[in-house]
Amino acid sequence: MRKIIQYAKYGSCDRDTPIPPEVSWISLTVKGKDSRVTSESLLTPEEFGRIVKAAENPGTGL
């Protein structure tokens, strides 16, 4: 979100571009947590299919 607002306000996301004050409070670092994606954290093809089906047919639930 920070980068989107930065680009919208200043037209750039370079390191030299200031962070707008509206979003400067948003932290981009995760302390003490390994943020790498693992295969266990990804959706299975079945889960993905269920989400798509639910989106196509609201009210059917997952």
Phi, psi and omega in degrees: 000321180302314183292324179296313179295320178300315180292318180297322184277320186245351178078014181202154176238017180298160179299332181280347180281130181292152175277127179299143181299334180297333183237008183293341180283346181283124180271138180258000182254149175246117184270129173070018180229136176281112186265012178289146180280133176247161180297332180290335183273352181275156176289144173279161177303325179293315178298317179299314179300319179295321178294315179297316180298319179294324179291325179286332183233075181302143180098348179275340180074176178264000000 
